[in-house]
Amino acid sequence: MGFQELTDEQWAFIAPLRPPRAKTGRPRVDDRKVLNGILDVRVTGCRWCDMPRPYGADQTAWRRFRELQEKGIWQKIL
């Protein structure tokens, strides 16, 4: 099974579940792009370091994956 990026309809459902952006510090990388990278890794089974570059840095995706997991957001999405 291949990976397909989130549709606009899927993103509209997920977007409100995201944690709020920090008020200070570096601007956060585009959430949709990173989430597509996370889903690509989880669907294809590739290693984080093999995540396609268009989705950003693998460390960012892994950190965001863990953050969503710790906050229980994956359960809400699924």
Residue, then its C-alpha position, 0 to 999 in steps of 0.5 A: m500500500g502506497f502513501q497518499e498525502l492528506t486531502d483538504e477534507q482530512w486536513a480540515f478534520i485534523a487541523p483543529l486538533r493540533p497543539p497551539r503554536a508557541k508564542t515565543g521562539r522559532p516559528r514552527v515548521d508547516d504542520r501539514k507538511v510534517l504530518n504528511g512526513i509522519l504518515d509517510v513513515r508510518v504507512t511505508g515502514c521506512r526509517w525516520c532518516d529515510m523520510p522523503r526530504p519534501y516533508g522536512a527534517d526527520q528529527t522534526a517529524w519524529r519529535r512532532f510524532r512523539e509530541l502528538q503521542e504524548k498529548g493523546i492527539w493520535q487517539k483523537i485523529l484515529 
